[in-house]
Amino acid sequence: MRRLKQLACCLCLVLMFIWIGLSPRVSPSLYSDRLFQPHMGLGSMKELREYKQFENHELYFPAPSGEMLHGWIFLNPDSDKIILFHPGNAGDIPKRLPLIDLILKSGASVFIYEPRGFGLSKGTPSIESICEDGEAAYDYVAARGYTAEQIVLYGESLGAAVATQVSTTRAAAGIILQSGFASLERIAKERVPMLRAYPSWMFPHPRLDNVAIMSRPHPPLLVLHGEKDVIIDISHSEELYREAYGPKTFVRFSHSGHSDVSGGDLELFLKTVSGFLSNLP
């Protein structure tokens, strides 16, 4: 009997160590392929370089690690506002050119960058690095002469979490979140069921909890989400909007999916973003 108890204790210890070892906080690299997909959904650099509707320039700036990040700035001469675009977990700058064009036509300049490991940026992505790179991008925009009253944080998908995280350390005129998740923990447990075995404290930091951050005072918030999104369900944005501190606005796109704006929603997007920007101080 004593030997059986010893074996049972040993088995419990082994299972506990396995449970801890497989946790997203201890072994985040096990889940990196699900979170970061930098080689998927790439666009045409040729089309980007041939874009002439608004003045634009390619540029590079350093990440906190010293590695160089690739960025692009598009200038709308009729606006003093600039959108700092935090991209999602796949694709590159060229892939987002249609959305960039929409934002420019909505009445703002755009600065977009590729975090470490994406596009032409060096390095390897991690939860910490994408937040650091988001702050570095903000600081680069500020160094170009834009004030906090002119900078609007725009986050798409995973980038929505970066935008909210940056808002906790940098001031901004407003925040626009498109196709974002409520929290990394919630979307992770939905996509990887085994992660439901882990409590909140077993998830990595920063926690990328958009709901928790937006439930505190923040700049004016605009939440956008496509009703046909099969990557991140619109219920995430519904929760985010419900729990968010005001001022806040939520707009649903009935024809659009994840991180895209389809033809049937183009007019609504332009009207919504233009109105949001024009109402900022």
N, C-alpha and C positions, 0 to 999 in steps of 0.2 A: 504493500500500500504506500509506504513511504517513497519507494522508487517511482511509483506511478505519479505521485504528487510532484516529485522532482522533475519528471519528464514533462508533466503538464506545465509547470512553471517555465521550463526551458522553452517549450513550444510557444507559450504566451510571449516570452521575451523576444524570440525570433520573429514572431508575427508583428510585434510592436515595432521592432527595428525595420522590418520590411515596410510597414505602414508609414513610418516616419521617412524612410529612405525614398519612397515613391511620392511623397507629398510635393505639391508644386512649390512650396517654399524652400525645401531642402534640395530638390532636384528640378529646378525650372527648365533645364535643358531638355528634359524628357518631353516637354510639351511645346518647345519652341517651334517645331515644324507646324503645329496647329495654329500658333499665334502669329508667326511671322512667315510670310510667303513672298519674299522679295522678287522672285523670278517669275511670278505669275502675272498675267494681265498687263504686259508691257505695251507701250504705245509707239508711235512713229516719231523718231527724232527728226526725220526729214520734214514732216508736217509742222512740228514745233518750230523748227528753224525758219520755215517759210511763212509763219504766221505774221501778218503785217497790219492787222486791224487796229492794234494798239502798240505803241512803242514798247519794246521789251528787250531785256538783256540777260544773258547767262552769267552766272557768277559762282564763286566758291568762297566759303568762310569756314573757320575752324570749329570743330567740336571741342568740348572741354577736354577730351582725351588727346587733342592735337591733330586728330585725323581730319581731313578736309571733307566738308559737306557740299553737295551740289545744290544750287538753287537757281531760281529764275524770278525776275521781277517784271511785272507788266504795269505800265503806267497809264492811268486814266487822267487826262489833263483837266477834266471837269470836276474832279473830286479831290478833297484833301484827306479823305479816309483811305486807309489801306487794310486789306484783308490779309492777315497772316494765316495761311492755309496749312493746317496740320493734316497730312495724308493718312490713309488707312494702312492696313497690314499687307497690301499687295500692290503691284503696279509701280509706276514711276511718274515723273512730271508729264511727259508727252501723253500718257493715257488720260490725264485729267484735263487736257486742253479744252474739250467741249464745255466742261463745268467752269473752267477758268474764264472762258469767253462769256458765259452767262453772267458770272459775277461782275466782270468788267462792264457789261452792258447794264447791270443793275446799279452802277454808280460808284465804283470804288476801284482803286488800284489793287493789285494782288502780288503778294510775295509767297512763293511756294518753294519748298525744299524737300530733299530726300534724306531721311534719317540714315544713320550709319547702317551699311549693308544693303541699302536700297539704291537702285539706279546707278548713278555714277559716284555715289558717296562711298568712301572707304569704311572698313570696319565690320563689326558683327552686331546685329540688333539684340537688344535685351529690354526688359521693362524699364530698367534704370536709364539705359542709354537713350531711349526714345523721348523720355521726359527731359533729360539733360539737353538733347538736341533741340527740343521744342523751345527751351529757355534760351539756348544759343541763337536760334533763329530770331526770337523776339529781340534779343540784345543787338543783333545785327541790324534789324529794321530800325531800332531806336538810334543806333549809331549813325544811320543815314539821315537823321534829323526828324524822324517822326516821333511825336509825343504820344503819351498814353491816351490822350483824348482823340487821337487819330487812328489808333490801332484797334482793329476788331479781330478777335480770335475766332477762327473758323476751323472746326474739327469734323472730319469725315470718318465714320466707322470707328476703328481703333483710334484714329486721330482725334475723335471727340473727347476721348479720355485724356489725351495729351493736352488738348486745349483747356479742359477744366483744371488739370493739374497745373498748367502754366498760370492760370488765373489766380492760383493761391499764392504765387510768388511775384507776379508781375501785374501791374495795373493795365486796364484796357477800357475802351469805350463801350464795347459790347461783346457778346459771345453768340456764335451761331453753331449749333450742333446738328449735323446731318447723319442720319442712320446710325446713331450711337447706341451703345448698350447701357443698361442701368448700372452695372458693375461688372468688373472682370470675373468676380466670383460667380455671379449669376449666369453669365453666358458660358463660362467654363463648365459649370455643372450641367448646363443644358446640352452642351456639345460633347462632353466626356463624362458619362454617367458615373464612372468610378470615383470621380472627384467629389461626389456628394458625400463620400465618407469622411471628408475633411471639414473641420470648422473654419471659421473666417481667419483665425490667427495662423492657420497653416498655409495661407496664401502669401505670395511674395509682396514686398513693398517696393515702390509705391503701390497701394492697393487698387488704384484706378477705379475708384468708387464714385461715379458721376453723381449719383443720387445724394450721397453724403456731402459732397462738395457743394452742389447746387442747392442743398437745403439750407445753406447759410447765405448771408447777404452777398450779392454779386452784381456785376454790371447787368444791364438789360439783356435778357436771354431770348433767343429765337430757336425753337426746336423744329426740325424738319425730318419727315420720315415717309418713305413710300409704303403704301398699303400692300404692295406685291412683293415686299422684301422677304426672301426666303433664307437669308443669311442671318440677319438679326431681326427678330419679330418686332413689329411695331409696338407691341406691349411694353417693350423696354423704354421707348420714348414716352409712352403714356405714363409709365411709372415715374420717369424722370420729371416730366412736366407736372404731374400731380404733387410730387414732393418738393418741387423747386420753390425757392423763395421768389417773390416778385421783384421787379416787373418781369413778366414772361409771356411768351406767345407760342402756340403750337399749331403747326400747319401740316396737314396730311396731303400727300400726293396720291391720288387714286389710281393713276396710270403707271407709276414708277416703282422700281424694285430697289435693290440695294446700291447706294452710292451712284445712282444715275438719275437723270431727270428726263423722262420720255416726252415725246412731242406733245402729248395731251396736257402736260403739266408745265410746259415752258412759260406760258403767259403768267400762270399763277406764281411760279418761281420768281420771275422778273418783278412782278408786282409786290410780292411779299418781301423780298430782300431789299428792293429799292425803297419801299416804305419803311422798313426797319432802319436802314442806314440814314434816311432823311430825318427820322425822328430822334436820332441820337444827338446829344448836346453838341 
